[in-house]
Amino acid sequence: MSTMRNKVQLIGHLGADPEIIEMGNDRKLAKINLATNESYKNANGERVTDTQWHQVVAWGKLAGLAEKLLVKGSEVAVEGKLIHKSYTDKQGVKRYTSEVQISDLILLKKKD
């Protein structure tokens, strides 16, 4: 049996320009909102499009590439791993979030 891995592959469009955060020591973090769409026909035969939003992060050289190449509307393919985090908000409520930490990024099409 092969080894199971935490691997995510997505193709979608950026909902906004990447948010670039300077971490010091020449380290960068890029936060990217990525939309993926799935179309299907419902029970009435009507075409429905379901859009899912994904929080994607890139570090280091990939963050630099994202900063230089990506803009709102760009179509990209990303590969990485799923990361789950928890935090306590200002009201003391424990919250959970998930993000894709990417290890590879391919620009498929720039926004026209």
C-alpha positions as CSV (number, residue, x, y, z in Angstrom):
1,M,0.0,0.0,0.0
2,S,1.3,3.4,-0.9
3,T,1.9,6.1,1.7
4,M,-1.0,8.5,2.1
5,R,-0.1,12.2,1.9
6,N,-1.8,15.5,2.7
7,K,-2.0,16.9,-0.8
8,V,-4.3,19.5,-2.3
9,Q,-4.6,20.6,-6.0
10,L,-6.8,23.5,-7.0
11,I,-7.4,25.4,-10.2
12,G,-9.3,28.7,-9.8
13,H,-9.3,32.5,-10.1
14,L,-8.0,35.1,-7.6
15,G,-10.8,37.1,-5.9
16,A,-8.4,39.9,-5.0
17,D,-4.8,40.9,-5.4
18,P,-2.6,38.8,-3.1
19,E,-2.0,40.4,0.3
20,I,1.8,40.5,0.9
21,I,3.2,40.6,4.4
22,E,6.9,41.3,5.1
23,M,8.0,38.9,7.9
24,G,11.5,40.3,8.3
25,N,14.9,38.8,7.3
26,D,13.7,38.9,3.6
27,R,10.8,36.5,4.3
28,K,7.5,37.2,2.7
29,L,4.0,35.7,3.1
30,A,1.4,35.9,0.4
31,K,-2.3,35.5,1.4
32,I,-4.5,34.6,-1.6
33,N,-8.2,34.2,-1.9
34,L,-8.9,31.6,-4.6
35,A,-12.3,30.8,-6.0
36,T,-13.1,27.4,-7.6
37,N,-16.3,26.8,-9.6
38,E,-18.3,23.7,-10.2
39,S,-21.3,23.7,-12.6
40,Y,-24.1,21.2,-12.6
41,K,-27.8,20.9,-13.5
42,N,-30.3,20.8,-10.6
43,A,-33.5,18.7,-10.4
44,N,-35.3,21.3,-12.6
45,G,-32.7,21.0,-15.3
46,E,-31.3,24.5,-14.5
47,R,-27.6,25.1,-14.7
48,V,-26.2,26.0,-11.2
49,T,-22.7,27.2,-10.5
50,D,-21.3,26.5,-7.0
51,T,-18.4,28.7,-6.0
52,Q,-16.1,27.7,-3.2
53,W,-13.6,30.1,-1.6
54,H,-10.2,28.8,-0.4
55,Q,-7.6,30.6,1.7
56,V,-4.2,30.0,0.2
57,V,-0.8,31.0,1.6
58,A,2.6,31.1,0.0
59,W,6.0,31.6,1.7
60,G,9.4,32.8,0.5
61,K,10.1,32.6,-3.2
62,L,6.5,31.6,-4.0
63,A,5.2,34.6,-2.2
64,G,7.6,36.8,-4.2
65,L,6.3,35.2,-7.5
66,A,2.7,35.8,-6.3
67,E,3.5,39.4,-5.6
68,K,5.0,40.0,-9.1
69,L,2.7,37.9,-11.2
70,L,-0.8,37.6,-9.7
71,V,-3.6,40.0,-9.8
72,K,-7.3,39.8,-9.1
73,G,-8.9,37.6,-11.8
74,S,-5.7,35.6,-12.6
75,E,-6.3,31.9,-13.2
76,V,-3.8,29.7,-11.3
77,A,-3.2,26.1,-10.5
78,V,-1.8,25.5,-7.0
79,E,-0.6,22.4,-5.2
80,G,0.1,22.1,-1.5
81,K,-1.1,20.8,1.8
82,L,-4.1,21.5,4.0
83,I,-3.4,23.2,7.3
84,H,-6.0,23.5,10.1
85,K,-5.6,26.2,12.8
86,S,-7.5,27.3,15.8
87,Y,-7.5,30.6,17.7
88,T,-9.5,32.4,20.3
89,D,-11.4,35.5,19.1
90,K,-11.8,38.8,21.1
91,Q,-15.0,37.4,22.7
92,G,-13.2,34.4,24.0
93,V,-14.8,32.0,21.5
94,K,-12.5,29.3,20.0
95,R,-12.6,29.5,16.2
96,Y,-11.2,27.2,13.5
97,T,-9.9,27.9,10.1
98,S,-8.3,26.0,7.2
99,E,-5.9,27.1,4.5
100,V,-3.8,25.6,1.8
101,Q,-0.1,26.1,2.2
102,I,1.2,25.9,-1.4
103,S,4.4,24.3,-2.6
104,D,3.8,24.9,-6.3
105,L,2.1,27.6,-8.3
106,I,1.4,27.8,-12.1
107,L,0.0,30.9,-13.7
108,L,-2.5,29.6,-16.3
109,K,-3.9,32.9,-17.6
110,K,-3.5,36.5,-16.7
111,K,-6.6,38.6,-16.3
112,D,-7.5,40.2,-19.6
